Amino acid sequence: MPASPCVAGPASSHPLTLTTMSSEEQWRKTQISYLETLGIVRLVEWDVLVFVNRHGTSLAGAPQIARLLGYGKTEISAALDALTLKGLLHRSHDSKGLRLYRTSAPDSLDPPRLQALAELLKVAEDRAARLLISGHLRSASGRKKRGNSGLHLASSKASRDG
């Protein structure tokens, strides 16, 4: 009996398509190890990293990003600071109250962190993968219910994908 896919999508069209539960578990463990390699432990950090990567260099500050992602300004500010300290985002110097944020240049990361970042940003394009990663981060932080705070990147496409 052929194994049924665990993650949506035809096997030939997407590299993340999984065919057995054991391969899904292995994939999940790999993604978790990438999150650990990068030090991403909170859902808001993941959402901000994906947001900044998708938008390239962004002039949006914490208040604007907070409104767009559905988090509080304080949470977004903390995530931007944490991602900058971890070397995953680059922040320009404050100029007239404006800061540019962008994903760190590849040459600024060591090879394991560069691979982890590249792989996580690649899987961020797949809704099922985003949901698995966000589910892990949500449960790891002890938050079982989203309420009004966060995870709009994983779910925002859901309404369009229908």
TATABEL-V249087 format. One record per helix or strand of 2 or more residues. SS is the DSSP state (hx for helix, st for strand). FROM is the first residue (numbers start at 1). LEN is the number of residues. If there is no record, write none. Layout:
# TATABEL-V249087
ss=SS from=FROM len=LEN
ss=SS from=FROM len=LEN
This chain:
# TATABEL-V249087
ss=hx from=21 len=18
ss=hx from=43 len=13
ss=hx from=62 len=8
ss=hx from=73 len=13
ss=st from=89 len=3
ss=st from=101 len=3
ss=hx from=106 len=3
ss=hx from=111 len=13
ss=hx from=127 len=14
ss=hx from=152 len=10
